[in-house]
């Protein structure tokens, strides 16, 4: 591992580059941002003690964001070979979980960073959030509260279906960023979500 002094304004890695190392911030502040449709979208602020740049190392893919020193920084560079050796020393189940989490983060990240443009995209996002709320409502131990949440979601379902129908008549020609199977305006919350088991948290 290598200790580096990074001056304010310097770039440690860029979006689209292949990841060859992860970093641990020892001192200072690092800004993580992504270029989306020509605009800079800030994703995170890294503070001392935190690791960053590890995702591209774990799944051997391109950097999904750029890291720039917001102040003079001291960082420890962890080369991919060392990072992989430490990861391989862990339990296979733990490694599988880490890879699954990375895949899920990359997928959900695309949903949130890509700002919805079309009316249809906004409808899809509402349904996505409602799906997560319903899962939570089905899992919590306080069943009366969970049922109250589900009843409120039924009202949301009806309102979203009405909005989707209005949006369909409006013929919004803006581009969809969020793709899903079938026509979004014909899919109700219940059919999107399916059935969720009742488990205690």
C-alpha positions as CSV (number, residue, x, y, z in Angstrom):
1,X,0.0,0.0,0.0
2,X,1.2,3.5,-0.8
3,X,0.7,6.8,1.1
4,X,-0.1,9.7,-1.2
5,X,-0.4,13.5,-0.7
6,X,-3.1,14.9,-2.9
7,X,-3.4,18.6,-3.5
8,X,-6.8,20.4,-3.5
9,X,-8.3,20.2,-7.0
10,X,-6.4,17.1,-8.0
11,X,-8.3,14.2,-9.6
12,X,-7.6,10.7,-8.2
13,X,-9.6,8.8,-10.8
14,X,-12.1,9.6,-13.5
15,X,-15.5,8.2,-14.5
16,X,-15.1,5.6,-17.2
17,X,-11.5,4.5,-16.3
18,X,-10.8,0.9,-15.2
19,X,-10.3,0.6,-11.5
20,X,-6.8,-0.5,-10.5
21,X,-6.9,0.5,-6.8
22,X,-9.1,1.5,-3.9
23,X,-8.4,4.4,-1.6
24,X,-8.6,5.1,2.2
25,X,-8.8,8.8,3.1
26,X,-6.5,9.7,6.0
27,X,-6.9,13.5,6.0
28,X,-9.0,16.0,4.1
29,X,-12.1,15.8,2.0
30,X,-12.8,14.0,-1.3
31,X,-15.8,14.8,-3.6
32,X,-17.3,12.1,-5.7
33,X,-19.4,13.2,-8.7
34,X,-20.7,11.9,-12.0
35,X,-21.2,13.5,-15.4
36,X,-24.8,13.0,-16.4
37,X,-26.0,14.5,-19.7
38,X,-23.2,17.1,-19.6
39,X,-24.0,18.1,-16.0
40,X,-22.0,17.5,-12.8
41,X,-24.0,15.5,-10.3
42,X,-22.4,15.3,-6.8
43,X,-22.9,11.8,-5.3
44,X,-20.9,11.8,-2.1
45,X,-18.4,13.5,0.2
46,X,-15.6,11.2,1.5
47,X,-14.3,12.0,5.0
48,X,-11.3,10.7,6.9
49,X,-11.4,6.9,7.7
50,X,-13.7,6.1,4.8
51,X,-12.8,3.9,1.8
52,X,-13.7,4.8,-1.8
53,X,-13.1,3.6,-5.3
54,X,-13.5,0.0,-4.2
55,X,-16.5,-0.9,-6.4
56,X,-14.6,-0.9,-9.7
57,X,-11.9,-3.0,-8.0
58,X,-14.3,-5.6,-6.7
59,X,-16.1,-6.2,-10.0
60,X,-13.3,-5.3,-12.4
61,X,-15.4,-2.7,-14.2
62,X,-15.2,1.0,-15.1
63,X,-15.3,3.7,-12.6
64,X,-18.9,5.0,-12.2
65,X,-17.8,8.4,-10.9
66,X,-14.9,10.8,-10.6
67,X,-13.0,11.5,-7.3
68,X,-11.5,15.0,-6.8
69,X,-9.8,16.4,-3.7
70,X,-11.8,19.2,-2.2
71,X,-9.0,20.1,0.1
72,X,-5.4,19.0,0.5
73,X,-5.6,15.3,1.3
74,X,-3.6,12.4,2.5
75,X,-4.8,9.0,1.1
76,X,-3.6,5.4,1.2
77,X,-3.7,3.6,-2.1
78,X,-4.7,0.0,-2.0
79,X,-3.7,-1.7,-5.3
80,X,-6.1,-4.2,-6.8
81,X,-3.9,-7.2,-6.1
82,X,-3.7,-6.5,-2.4
83,X,-7.4,-5.6,-2.2
84,X,-8.3,-8.9,-4.0
85,X,-6.1,-10.9,-1.7
86,X,-7.8,-9.6,1.4
87,X,-11.2,-10.1,-0.1
88,X,-10.3,-13.7,-1.2
89,X,-9.2,-14.4,2.4
90,X,-12.8,-13.9,3.6
91,X,-15.6,-16.5,3.7
92,X,-17.1,-17.4,0.2
93,X,-20.5,-16.5,1.4
94,X,-19.3,-13.0,2.4
95,X,-17.6,-12.5,-1.0
96,X,-20.9,-13.5,-2.7
97,X,-22.8,-11.0,-0.6
98,X,-20.3,-8.3,-1.4
99,X,-20.6,-8.9,-5.2
100,X,-24.4,-9.0,-4.9
101,X,-24.4,-5.7,-3.1
102,X,-22.1,-4.1,-5.7
103,X,-24.4,-5.2,-8.5
104,X,-27.5,-3.9,-6.7
105,X,-25.8,-0.6,-6.0
106,X,-24.8,-0.1,-9.6
107,X,-28.3,-0.9,-10.8
108,X,-30.2,1.3,-8.3
109,X,-27.6,4.0,-8.8
110,X,-28.6,4.3,-12.5
111,X,-32.2,4.8,-11.5
112,X,-31.6,7.6,-9.1
113,X,-28.8,9.5,-10.9
114,X,-30.5,9.6,-14.2
115,X,-33.0,12.4,-13.7
116,X,-36.4,11.3,-15.1
117,X,-37.3,13.4,-18.1
118,X,-40.7,12.0,-19.2
119,X,-44.0,11.9,-17.4
120,X,-43.7,8.1,-17.7
121,X,-40.4,8.1,-15.9
122,X,-41.9,10.0,-13.0
123,X,-44.7,7.5,-12.8
124,X,-42.2,4.6,-12.8
125,X,-40.3,6.2,-10.0
126,X,-43.4,6.7,-7.9
127,X,-44.2,3.0,-8.3
128,X,-40.6,2.1,-7.5
129,X,-40.8,4.0,-4.2
130,X,-44.2,2.5,-3.4
131,X,-42.8,-1.0,-4.0
132,X,-40.1,-0.4,-1.4
133,X,-42.7,1.0,1.1
134,X,-44.9,-2.0,0.5
135,X,-42.1,-4.4,1.2
136,X,-41.4,-2.7,4.4
137,X,-45.1,-2.7,5.4
138,X,-45.2,-6.5,4.8
139,X,-42.1,-7.1,6.9
140,X,-42.6,-5.1,10.0
141,X,-43.7,-6.8,13.2
142,X,-46.3,-4.2,14.0
143,X,-49.0,-5.6,11.8
144,X,-51.7,-2.9,12.5
145,X,-49.2,-0.3,11.4
146,X,-48.2,-2.4,8.4
147,X,-51.9,-2.8,7.4
148,X,-52.4,1.0,7.7
149,X,-49.4,1.6,5.4
150,X,-50.8,-0.9,2.8
151,X,-54.2,0.8,2.9
152,X,-52.6,4.1,2.2
153,X,-50.6,2.5,-0.7
154,X,-53.9,1.3,-2.2
155,X,-54.9,5.0,-2.4
156,X,-51.6,5.8,-4.0
157,X,-52.1,3.0,-6.5
158,X,-55.4,4.5,-7.6
159,X,-54.0,8.0,-7.8
160,X,-50.9,6.8,-9.8
161,X,-53.1,4.9,-12.2
162,X,-55.2,8.0,-12.8
163,X,-52.1,10.1,-13.3
164,X,-50.7,7.5,-15.7
165,X,-53.9,7.6,-17.8
166,X,-53.8,11.4,-17.9
167,X,-50.1,11.3,-18.9
168,X,-50.9,8.9,-21.7
169,X,-53.5,11.3,-23.1
170,X,-50.9,14.1,-22.9
171,X,-48.6,12.2,-25.3
172,X,-45.4,13.3,-23.7
173,X,-42.7,12.9,-26.3
174,X,-39.7,13.3,-24.0
175,X,-37.3,10.5,-23.9
176,X,-37.7,7.7,-21.3
177,X,-34.6,6.9,-19.2
178,X,-36.1,4.2,-17.0
179,X,-37.1,1.1,-19.0
180,X,-39.4,-1.7,-18.0
181,X,-41.3,-4.5,-19.6
182,X,-44.7,-3.6,-20.9
183,X,-46.4,-0.2,-20.9
184,X,-45.9,1.5,-17.6
185,X,-49.3,3.2,-17.7
186,X,-51.0,-0.3,-17.9
187,X,-49.2,-1.7,-14.9
188,X,-50.7,-1.3,-11.4
189,X,-48.8,-1.4,-8.2
190,X,-50.1,-4.9,-7.2
191,X,-49.0,-6.5,-10.5
192,X,-45.6,-4.8,-10.3
193,X,-45.0,-5.8,-6.8
194,X,-46.3,-9.4,-6.7
195,X,-46.8,-11.0,-3.3
196,X,-44.6,-10.5,-0.3
197,X,-44.3,-12.8,2.6
198,X,-44.9,-11.6,6.1
199,X,-41.7,-11.9,8.0
200,X,-40.7,-10.2,11.3
201,X,-37.9,-7.7,11.2
